Amino acid sequence: MGRIKFNGVLLLMVLQIFLVTTTTGNETCESDQIMKEQCHIHTYKTVKPLLDYIRQVRNELKQGETKENQISKLNSDLMEKYHEIVRIHETFMKEAALLNEYKNKVIKGNNDLQLCQNKVDKSESEISSQQNIILKLGKQLSINYKSTNLENCQFQLKSLNSRLIKKDENIKGFSEIIKNNTEHQKTLELELEKSKSILIKHEQDIQLCRSEMNKLNSTSENIREEQKKIQLQLNESETKLIDKVKENQLCQSKLDKLTPTTCISFRENTGVHQLNVSGIGLFNVLCDSQLAGPGWIVIQQRVGGNENFNRDWATYRKGFGSFESDFFLGLEKIHRITSLQRFELYIHLVAENGSTYNVRYDDFKISDEDNGYALSLSKFNKTIIGDGMIYSGNMKFSTFDHDNDKNDYVNCADIHKNGWWYAYGFDCPLNAPYTYLRWCDDRYTSLKEVKMLIRPKEAMTK
């Protein structure tokens, strides 16, 4: 009996707690305000990297022509934030639906509790009725000693005891149901509070995001205005730059007219002078006016054997050596010079015995690099020695790393340790090692000095 009363009181306390909880919802406003401020701080920390990123984009937009692309990227980021807000709103709607579902479950739990209470009350009423019957039977037993009535009473007593045991078991079951419903109700209330806090935080996030979107939109307008100003400045700078380039081109044109392209302008002034040739620009050459008159450019010189002429293609292309000793002017420079006009070639030879020989070719030039700096010679002017370059005409230049000769078995430049216009290897390379330097005519004259000079053909008529 005491257990039944205790369970009933417990049920009433649970109902009162639930009613108090539902009626004091307004009293949590103060705690919700604190939570709102904390959520605001957390949201600011979350949005702060985005603000820093926007400031960085604003600074970068001021630095060059990539500002428009960065503004487009910023707009794309804003659209992503907008879509994120839409997703958050959808989440809110789902949370609201879940809250309604939790409320329905709570209401259903309350109804179940009320049904259980009704069953308990009914059971207590039945137990009280049965106890009254037992008391009445006890009185009858004390008055009446008849064996038949006693047996009936005993049978009824046993029946009542079994029914009481069954009622106790039912009460235990109902108590477990009430306990489970109470725990489930507490769980639902916790989830409800959690969902409310999440909903408040999301609403604050939406407000902050909307505020930031408004700021970003105004910032984008300012950036566009600044971009227009910068574009105007760039246009002005570009105009000034174009004017400056034109001035430089004009100055360069005047300088080109003042700077000679051959040694003819220096007349009798033998020595190192500067030429200006299209495609190369300014470079130094050795002018010679003593061996065969004024205007000669020395393109190759062997006067001491101090320079190694076994060089690769890149070195022969650029040129090497010293104007004061042995040198080779460079295939690219020779090509650029001889492409301007018609040149003649003069070769000055000094034999080991001191004898001096001179060789002339009326037309001399070499092609560009794509054609292998091929040699073009015409009209050998006969002297007391023969034509030692008869096999080199129309041949491409060869080095140990560029085999352009006609010999299918060996690289003549690699075998003879120098670069030259080789045909089959029977040529007369004036770039040969100093101890093997020869003029390859019918006498194979050994040499100790060689100079190759070129001059515009028109200089002969002046």
Secondary structure, DSSP 8 states (H G I E B T S, - for coil): -HHHHHHHHHHHHHHHHHHHHHH-GGGGHHHHHHHHHHHHHHHHHHHHHHHHHHHHHHHHHTSSTTHHHHHHHHHHHHHHHHHHHHHHHHHHHHHHHHHHHHHHHHHHHHHHHHHHHHHHHHHHHHHHHHHHHHHHHHHHHHH---HHHHHHHHHHHHHHHHHHHHHHHHHHHHHHHHHHHHHHHHHHHHHHHHHHHHHHHHHHHHHHHHHHHHHHHHHHHHHHHHHHHHHHHHHHHHHHHHHHHHHHHHHHHHHHHHS-SSBGGGTT--EEEEEEETTTEEEEEEEE-SSSSSBEEEEEEESSS-S-----HHHHHH-EE-TTS-EE--HHHHHHHHTTS-EEEEEEEEETTS-EEEEEEEEEEE--GGGTT-EEEEEEE--SS--TTTTTTT---BBTTB--SS-SS--HHHHHTS-B--SSS-S--TTS-GGG-EE-STT-EEEEEEEEEEEEGGGGG-
